[in-house]
């Protein structure tokens, strides 16, 4: 899927499925990209990705033709991710209209305040002209605002009023912690998530969420979620290893007999 096509699919709220990549190596993206995922999310917020590792991860995504989002640690991480050629960014802790505006401005040239550079991968190493680079970058870049703070609930209308944000992510983990709960199944968390989802849905905007299991997919779809982030490279590896390890242990008695 080309980057411009991916942004159009996000905006049209087509069902999309991706996963987090938490291992700072291009190999996981090469493997996952061949599975048929719609996108990957390079997790530079909670995994040990430095600028060089992000660069290699984005390169691997382009080799496989899978759009790569980068979950940045904050506004300051947006510039590097996009210069490396990322399709877009997920920005944590968007809890006000001002925070949403800052994220959108940092990710876009017009209108926006993104620092100009066409010398990297995003500008085809200087091959794109000034205008070509700005137009192509603004056209493809996907900005996802993460709603994961109690303040975001009270300020959701002002957050949704900001132009330049393409989708909104329900950060149930941080919301659970912020509300003093111990699980996302807590009634307070469920009610908060429903309020946020209803507001996003009412504004006609795309909604994303993390799905820890197939059992959650139907529930999230009913909330209006169209972008599903399923597990992670580490989660897939752990579950596959556990399943194979148990299968081999079960087979050992027959081998030893």
C-alpha positions in Angstrom: 0.0 0.0 0.0 1.4 3.4 -1.0 1.6 6.1 1.7 -1.0 8.4 0.1 -3.3 5.4 -0.3 -2.8 4.5 3.4 -3.8 8.0 4.6 -6.9 7.9 2.3 -7.8 4.5 3.8 -7.4 5.9 7.4 -9.6 8.9 6.6 -12.2 6.8 4.9 -12.2 4.6 8.1 -11.5 1.4 6.2 -10.8 -1.5 8.5 -7.0 -1.6 9.0 -4.9 -4.0 11.1 -1.3 -3.5 12.2 1.0 -4.3 15.1 3.6 -2.7 17.3 7.2 -3.3 16.6 9.3 -3.1 19.8 12.5 -4.8 18.8 15.0 -2.3 17.4 16.0 -4.3 14.3 14.8 -4.3 10.7 14.3 -8.1 10.7 10.9 -8.1 12.5 9.4 -5.6 10.1 10.7 -7.6 7.1 9.0 -10.7 8.5 5.8 -9.1 9.6 5.5 -7.0 6.4 5.4 -10.3 4.4 2.4 -11.5 6.4 0.0 -9.0 4.9 -0.4 -6.4 7.7 -1.8 -3.0 6.6 0.8 -1.1 8.7 3.3 -1.4 11.5 3.9 1.0 14.4 7.5 1.5 15.4 7.4 2.0 19.2 9.9 4.7 20.0 7.9 5.6 23.2 8.2 2.4 25.1 10.9 0.4 23.3 14.7 1.2 22.9 14.5 2.8 19.4 17.1 5.6 18.9 17.3 7.7 15.7 19.4 5.2 13.9 17.2 2.3 14.8 14.1 4.2 13.6 15.9 4.9 10.3 16.6 1.2 9.7 13.1 0.2 10.7 11.5 2.7 8.3 13.9 1.4 5.5 12.8 -2.1 6.2 9.1 -1.1 6.0 9.7 0.6 2.6 11.5 -2.5 1.3 8.5 -4.6 2.2 6.0 -1.9 1.1 4.2 -1.8 4.4 3.4 1.7 5.8 5.3 2.5 9.0 3.9 4.7 11.7 6.2 5.8 14.6 4.9 6.1 18.1 7.1 9.0 19.1 8.0 9.8 22.8 6.7 13.3 22.3 6.4 16.3 20.0 10.2 16.5 19.6 10.4 13.1 18.0 8.1 13.9 15.1 10.7 15.7 13.0 13.2 12.8 12.9 10.5 10.1 12.3 9.1 11.9 9.3 12.5 12.9 7.8 13.4 9.2 7.9 10.4 8.6 5.7 7.8 7.3 8.2 4.2 7.3 6.8 3.1 9.1 10.0 3.3 9.4 13.7 1.3 8.5 16.8 1.7 11.2 19.4 1.1 10.4 23.1 -0.8 12.3 25.7 -2.9 14.7 23.6 -4.9 16.1 26.4 -5.9 19.5 25.0 -6.6 21.5 21.9 -3.2 23.1 22.3 -1.4 19.7 22.4 -3.3 18.6 19.3 -2.4 21.8 17.5 1.3 21.4 18.4 1.3 17.8 17.1 -0.3 18.7 13.8 1.9 21.7 13.3 5.1 19.7 14.0 4.0 17.1 11.4 3.0 19.3 8.5 4.6 22.1 6.4 1.4 23.8 5.2 -0.2 24.8 7.4 2.2 23.9 10.1 5.7 24.4 11.5 7.6 21.3 10.5 11.2 22.1 9.9 12.1 21.8 6.2 14.5 19.2 5.0 14.5 17.3 1.7 18.0 15.9 2.1 16.8 12.6 3.8 14.8 9.6 2.7 11.5 11.5 2.9 12.8 13.9 0.2 14.5 11.2 -1.9 17.9 12.5 -0.7 17.4 15.9 -2.3 15.9 14.6 -5.6 12.5 16.1 -4.9 12.2 19.8 -5.4 11.2 22.1 -2.6 7.5 22.2 -3.6 7.4 18.5 -4.5 8.7 17.5 -1.1 6.3 19.7 0.8 3.3 18.6 -1.2 4.2 14.9 -1.0 5.0 14.9 2.7 1.8 16.8 3.7 -0.3 14.6 1.4 0.9 11.3 2.9 1.6 12.1 6.5 -0.8 10.5 9.0 -1.1 12.1 12.4 -2.8 10.0 15.2 -3.5 11.7 18.5 -3.4 9.4 21.5 -6.2 10.0 24.0 -5.0 8.5 27.2 -5.4 11.1 29.9 -8.4 12.0 32.1 -8.0 15.7 31.0 -8.6 14.6 27.4 -12.1 13.5 28.3 -13.1 16.9 29.5 -11.4 18.6 26.5 -12.3 16.2 23.8 -14.4 18.8 21.9 -11.5 21.2 21.6 -9.1 18.4 20.7 -11.5 17.2 17.9 -11.8 20.8 16.6 -8.1 20.9 15.6 -7.4 20.5 11.9 -4.4 18.4 10.8 -5.1 15.3 13.0 -6.2 12.3 11.0 -7.2 9.8 13.6 -7.5 9.3 17.4 -6.2 6.4 19.4 -7.9 5.1 22.6 -5.0 4.7 25.0 -6.7 2.3 27.5 -3.6 1.4 29.4 -2.7 4.9 30.4 -6.3 5.8 31.0 -6.6 2.8 33.4 -3.6 4.1 35.3 -4.8 7.7 35.3 -8.2 6.7 36.6 -6.7 4.7 39.5 -8.0 1.4 38.1 -6.2 -1.9 37.9 -7.6 -3.2 34.7 -9.2 -1.8 31.5 -12.3 -3.8 32.3 -13.0 -1.5 35.3 -16.3 0.2 34.9 -14.7 3.7 35.1 -12.3 2.9 32.3 -15.1 1.4 30.1 -17.3 4.4 30.7 -14.5 6.8 29.9 -13.6 4.9 26.7 -17.2 5.0 25.6 -17.4 8.7 26.1 -14.3 9.3 24.1 -15.3 6.9 21.4 -18.8 8.5 21.2 -17.3 12.0 20.8 -14.9 10.9 18.0 -17.6 8.9 16.3 -20.0 11.9 16.6 -17.4 14.1 14.9 -17.1 11.6 12.1 -13.4 11.1 12.7 -11.4 7.8 12.5 -10.8 5.9 15.7 -7.9 3.5 16.5 -7.3 1.1 19.4 -5.1 -1.7 20.6 -6.7 -5.1 20.6 -5.1 -7.7 22.9 -7.2 -10.5 21.7 -9.7 -11.5 18.9 -12.4 -11.4 21.6 -12.0 -7.6 21.8 -12.4 -6.9 18.1 -16.2 -7.0 18.0 -16.5 -4.8 21.0 -14.0 -2.2 19.6 -15.7 -2.2 16.2 -19.0 -1.5 17.9 -17.3 1.6 19.5 -16.4 2.8 16.0 -12.8 1.6 15.9 -11.5 1.1 12.3 -7.8 0.9 13.0 -6.7 -2.1 15.1 -3.2 -2.5 16.5 -2.9 -6.2 17.4 -0.2 -7.4 19.8 3.5 -6.7 18.9 6.5 -8.5 17.4 7.5 -9.6 20.9 4.0 -10.8 21.7 3.8 -12.9 18.5 7.2 -14.4 19.2 6.4 -15.2 22.8 3.1 -16.9 22.0 4.6 -18.9 19.1 7.6 -20.0 21.2 5.3 -21.0 24.1 3.1 -23.0 21.7 5.9 -24.8 20.0 7.8 -25.4 23.3 4.7 -27.1 24.8 4.2 -29.1 21.6 7.7 -30.4 21.6 7.6 -31.2 25.4 4.4 -33.2 24.7 6.2 -35.1 21.9 9.3 -36.0 24.0 7.8 -39.1 25.7 7.1 -40.7 22.3 10.6 -39.9 21.1 12.2 -41.3 24.3 10.1 -44.5 24.3 
